[in-house]
């Protein structure tokens, strides 16, 4: 069993990466640049760089447009990924948990206004809370230091190549749950590859522990003949 679990946000807890793609595509279209999904995956999700550089000198103005559209989309269309609430409910209280995201704080708070998820976590690190972003290991090293935990005793839940690399470089074990936006990537740095979040409790043997706890409680309540 691990001493702590650190969660990525976008693509792991919240369905938002497609919204970021839309906001970037709409902004770049104003400059006559077509953003393909493959380019978005390569530049943004894998490399952690801005696709707005494709527009050259108009990048700053397009960033303002992109940010406004993304913020609006987060308020209107961001959704909790299926299975997340029940999984967090199973894990909550068993060990420390935190979110380690590359998302800016204002965007993070916007998408979580009605998510009901934040109470499951001991703390949250957004992009403003560390220097170098993923795939640099600094975000996860910062999280482990704040929690007072040895990275080698912690687990990271990630969906992107750069997030997996960041966590692995920091010394954490990594579970990869790629999802549609990161399909086909290289997840070799992850220890486990899952199809969906609902598989996590079984991986951590929590379902077996819960079943044993229920059997123990029933035995205590029923002393027999």
N, C-alpha and C positions, 0 to 999 in steps of 0.2 A: 504494500500500500504506500502511496505517496504522502508527503507532508503538506502539500498544497497544490492547487490547480489554478493555472492562469489561462484565461480565455481571450482569444481574439474576438472582435465584435462583428465587423462587417463580413457577412458570408458564413459566420459560425452561429451567432445569436440572432442577427437581424438580416433580412433580405433587403440589401441596399446597393450592392455592387452594380446591379443592372441600372439603378437610378443614377449612379455616378457616371456610368457609360453614357446614358441618355443626355445628361447635363453637359458632358464634354463634347459629345457629338453635335448637339444643338449649337453650342458656342463655336465650335470649329466650322460649322456650316456657314456661319456669318462671314467667315474669312475665305469661303470657297474651298475648304478642306473637308474631304470625306473621311470620317474616322471609322475604320472597319473594326469589327469585334476582335479579330485576330491581333490587330495593332494595339488595341486597348489592353488585351490580355498580356501581350508581350511587354509593353512599355509601362503600364500602370500596375497591373497585378503581379507580374513576375519581377520587374526591375525596380518598382517603386518610384518611378520617375513620372513627370508630367507630360501627358500627351499634347498639351497646348504648345509645346516647343515645335510641333509640326507646322504651326502657323507663322513661325519666325518672329518678325518685329512686332506683331500685334498681340503678343502673348499676354501682356499685362492687362489690356482692355478685355480680352477674352476671359481672363481669369475672373474678373469682376462679374461678367455675365454668367459664367459657369457656376460660380459660387452662389449667386442669387437663385439660379434655377435649381441647383442641387438642394439648397436649403428649403425651397418651396416643395420640391418633390418629397423630401424627407418628412415634412409635415403632413403631406397628403397620402403617400403611398408606402411608406416604410412599414414592414410587417415582421413580426416575430417568426422565425423559422419553425415549422412544425416539429414538435417533439421537444423543443427547448424547455418550455415551462415544466413539463413533467420530469425531465431529466434533472434540471436544476433543483426541483423539489426533492428528488431522491438523494442528491448530493449535499444539499444545504445542511449545515450544522455538523457534518462529519469531519470536515477539514477546512482550512482557510481557502477562500477563492477570491480572485480578483480579475478584472478586465484589463488587458494590455492592448491598447488600440492605437493605430496610426491616425485615427480620426481626430479632427479638431474638436475642441470641447463644445463649441456652440452647435456644431452639427450633431455631435453625440447626444447632447441634451435634447435637441429637436427630435431626433428619431425615437428617443426613449420617453417622450412626454407621457405616452399612454401604454408603454410596453409592460409595465409591472415587473420588470426583471431586476431592477437595481438593488432591491432589498436582499437579493440572494448573495451579494458580494460584499467583502470586507472593505475593499477600496477599488478605485478606478484610476488608471493612468491613461491620459489622452496625449496627443502630440505635443502639447505644451509642457509636459512633465519630464521630458528628457531631451538630450541633444540630437544625436544621430538616430534616424528612423530605421525600421526594418528594411533590408536584411541585416543591418548592424545588430549585434547582440545587446546593445545598451538598454533598449526598452525592457527586456526580460531580466537583465542584471539589476536594473533599477527596481523592478517589482520584487525580486527575491530579497534584495537588501532591505526594502521597506517592510517586507513581511518577516524579516529575520530568519530566512530559510536558506538552506543549502540548495543551490540550483540542481545538484545531482539527485536530490530527493523530491523534485517537483516535476509536474506534468504540464505541458502546454497543449492547448487545443487550437489548431490552426486549419485554414483552408487554402492558403496560397503558398507558392514556392518560397517567396521572400520571407513570409512569416515563419515557415518551418525552418528555414536556414537560420533566421535570427535566434529562434529558441534553441536549436541544436548547438549553435555556436556559443550560446550562453551556458550550455551544459545541461539543459533540461531534456527529459524524454518528451517525445512529441507524438501526438495523435493527429493524423491528417484526415479531414473530412472535406474533400475538395469541392463538392457541389458542381453545378452546371457551369458557372463562370470560370472555374479553374480546371475543368475537365481536360485531360490529356497532358497535364503538366508532369514535371519530374518531382516525385515525392520520396526519393530515395533516402533523404535525411530523416524521415519520420520512422519511428519504431513500429507504429501501427497505422493502417489505412482502413478507415471505416466508410460505409456507404451512407450512414446517417447518424445523428446524435443519439438516437434511442439505443444504439448499440453500446454506448459508453458504460453504463452501470454494469452490464454483464462483463465487459472487459476488465473492470475494476473489482469484479466479484462482489459487488454490492447487493445484487439480487439474491445471491446465495446467503449473504450475511443477513439480509432482511428476512428471508424465509426462516433461517435458524432462530432469529430473535422472536419471530411470531410463534414458532414451536415452543420456545422456552417460556414465553409468556402464557401460552395456553396450558402448558404443564403445571406452571405455578398456580394458575387459577383453578385447575381441576385436580385435587389431590387424589382422586380415584376412590375405589371402594375400600 
